[in-house]
């Protein structure tokens, strides 16, 4: 997997696990980057806009809701585009996500859905 499939702005923590974790996380992994989504803490709507070097433009819209005790919902959508710092390094990314969580006295259940559209220039074989 790639880190780009996860909305980093919604991470509670990021863990880097070095070594042979293939027994826990699949075949042939020399290490793992574990991204843990933050739980919903309050009802809110947030909009974020980032601008940066090389034509970076990024926008996010997030809605969070706690409809009942122990139940939470997060809906998010984001878009990112960058011109790149070398030829054929431009990239675009559009993401949407849904997180539904339930927390009981001893148990927790999280259901997540993510959509990623990431057309990009790929300079692999270009000279």
One Martini backbone bead per residue (centre of mass of N, CA, C, O) as a GRO file, in nm:
protein
  127
    1UNK     BB    1   0.101   0.032   0.008
    2UNK     BB    2   0.006   0.373   0.030
    3UNK     BB    3   0.002   0.676   0.190
    4UNK     BB    4  -0.196   0.830  -0.014
    5UNK     BB    5  -0.465   0.664   0.087
    6UNK     BB    6  -0.431   0.860   0.332
    7UNK     BB    7  -0.551   1.105   0.548
    8UNK     BB    8  -0.324   1.274   0.734
    9UNK     BB    9  -0.516   1.488   0.880
   10UNK     BB   10  -0.674   1.224   1.034
   11UNK     BB   11  -0.444   1.162   1.223
   12UNK     BB   12  -0.336   1.064   1.538
   13UNK     BB   13  -0.113   0.849   1.438
   14UNK     BB   14   0.235   0.749   1.362
   15UNK     BB   15   0.384   0.432   1.290
   16UNK     BB   16   0.715   0.291   1.299
   17UNK     BB   17   0.790  -0.043   1.191
   18UNK     BB   18   1.061  -0.231   1.224
   19UNK     BB   19   1.105  -0.500   1.031
   20UNK     BB   20   0.959  -0.830   1.041
   21UNK     BB   21   0.601  -0.785   0.989
   22UNK     BB   22   0.466  -1.018   0.813
   23UNK     BB   23   0.301  -1.173   1.033
   24UNK     BB   24   0.098  -0.914   1.069
   25UNK     BB   25   0.108  -0.748   0.750
   26UNK     BB   26   0.226  -0.961   0.559
   27UNK     BB   27   0.407  -1.013   0.282
   28UNK     BB   28   0.735  -0.893   0.268
   29UNK     BB   29   0.785  -0.703   0.511
   30UNK     BB   30   1.034  -0.461   0.630
   31UNK     BB   31   0.791  -0.280   0.721
   32UNK     BB   32   0.581  -0.028   0.897
   33UNK     BB   33   0.313   0.204   0.835
   34UNK     BB   34   0.106   0.324   1.092
   35UNK     BB   35  -0.227   0.446   1.059
   36UNK     BB   36  -0.425   0.638   1.291
   37UNK     BB   37  -0.734   0.728   1.342
   38UNK     BB   38  -0.918   0.971   1.461
   39UNK     BB   39  -1.143   1.041   1.677
   40UNK     BB   40  -1.444   1.162   1.756
   41UNK     BB   41  -1.510   1.452   1.979
   42UNK     BB   42  -1.697   1.643   1.791
   43UNK     BB   43  -1.909   1.859   1.657
   44UNK     BB   44  -1.806   1.932   1.310
   45UNK     BB   45  -1.675   2.178   1.072
   46UNK     BB   46  -1.411   2.168   0.817
   47UNK     BB   47  -1.178   2.394   0.649
   48UNK     BB   48  -0.899   2.354   0.418
   49UNK     BB   49  -0.598   2.542   0.304
   50UNK     BB   50  -0.322   2.480   0.076
   51UNK     BB   51  -0.005   2.638  -0.001
   52UNK     BB   52   0.283   2.596  -0.232
   53UNK     BB   53   0.527   2.476  -0.379
   54UNK     BB   54   0.502   2.398  -0.711
   55UNK     BB   55   0.175   2.440  -0.708
   56UNK     BB   56   0.044   2.388  -0.441
   57UNK     BB   57  -0.293   2.244  -0.395
   58UNK     BB   58  -0.513   2.228  -0.101
   59UNK     BB   59  -0.829   2.064  -0.005
   60UNK     BB   60  -1.060   2.046   0.284
   61UNK     BB   61  -1.351   1.848   0.401
   62UNK     BB   62  -1.508   1.819   0.730
   63UNK     BB   63  -1.731   1.590   0.908
   64UNK     BB   64  -1.856   1.570   1.250
   65UNK     BB   65  -2.032   1.310   1.450
   66UNK     BB   66  -2.240   1.252   1.761
   67UNK     BB   67  -2.544   1.092   1.777
   68UNK     BB   68  -2.431   0.895   2.009
   69UNK     BB   69  -2.339   0.703   2.251
   70UNK     BB   70  -2.044   0.563   2.103
   71UNK     BB   71  -2.103   0.727   1.837
   72UNK     BB   72  -1.938   0.787   1.511
   73UNK     BB   73  -1.879   1.044   1.244
   74UNK     BB   74  -1.689   1.066   0.927
   75UNK     BB   75  -1.656   1.316   0.666
   76UNK     BB   76  -1.450   1.332   0.361
   77UNK     BB   77  -1.277   1.578   0.145
   78UNK     BB   78  -1.022   1.593  -0.121
   79UNK     BB   79  -0.766   1.806  -0.283
   80UNK     BB   80  -0.475   1.770  -0.509
   81UNK     BB   81  -0.209   1.982  -0.650
   82UNK     BB   82   0.093   1.960  -0.865
   83UNK     BB   83   0.357   2.054  -1.077
   84UNK     BB   84   0.643   2.028  -0.983
   85UNK     BB   85   1.019   2.004  -0.993
   86UNK     BB   86   0.986   1.834  -1.261
   87UNK     BB   87   0.946   1.670  -1.522
   88UNK     BB   88   0.674   1.465  -1.486
   89UNK     BB   89   0.566   1.561  -1.159
   90UNK     BB   90   0.283   1.581  -1.173
   91UNK     BB   91  -0.017   1.602  -0.955
   92UNK     BB   92  -0.321   1.425  -0.854
   93UNK     BB   93  -0.585   1.433  -0.589
   94UNK     BB   94  -0.876   1.239  -0.488
   95UNK     BB   95  -1.076   1.232  -0.186
   96UNK     BB   96  -1.271   0.994   0.013
   97UNK     BB   97  -1.447   0.959   0.338
   98UNK     BB   98  -1.555   0.703   0.583
   99UNK     BB   99  -1.639   0.701   0.942
  100UNK     BB  100  -1.746   0.437   1.165
  101UNK     BB  101  -1.808   0.441   1.519
  102UNK     BB  102  -1.784   0.209   1.807
  103UNK     BB  103  -1.816   0.232   2.174
  104UNK     BB  104  -1.773   0.036   2.439
  105UNK     BB  105  -1.669  -0.087   2.734
  106UNK     BB  106  -1.461  -0.315   2.562
  107UNK     BB  107  -1.538  -0.223   2.271
  108UNK     BB  108  -1.449  -0.181   1.912
  109UNK     BB  109  -1.585  -0.025   1.607
  110UNK     BB  110  -1.457   0.010   1.266
  111UNK     BB  111  -1.573   0.177   0.969
  112UNK     BB  112  -1.416   0.202   0.643
  113UNK     BB  113  -1.409   0.441   0.364
  114UNK     BB  114  -1.218   0.469   0.055
  115UNK     BB  115  -1.130   0.717  -0.197
  116UNK     BB  116  -0.905   0.708  -0.492
  117UNK     BB  117  -0.780   0.964  -0.718
  118UNK     BB  118  -0.452   0.922  -0.910
  119UNK     BB  119  -0.343   1.102  -1.141
  120UNK     BB  120  -0.011   1.066  -1.302
  121UNK     BB  121   0.297   1.137  -1.369
  122UNK     BB  122   0.549   0.899  -1.508
  123UNK     BB  123   0.916   0.900  -1.516
  124UNK     BB  124   1.059   0.629  -1.540
  125UNK     BB  125   1.163   0.601  -1.871
  126UNK     BB  126   1.265   0.882  -1.881
  127UNK     BB  127   1.533   1.112  -2.004
   0.00000   0.00000   0.00000
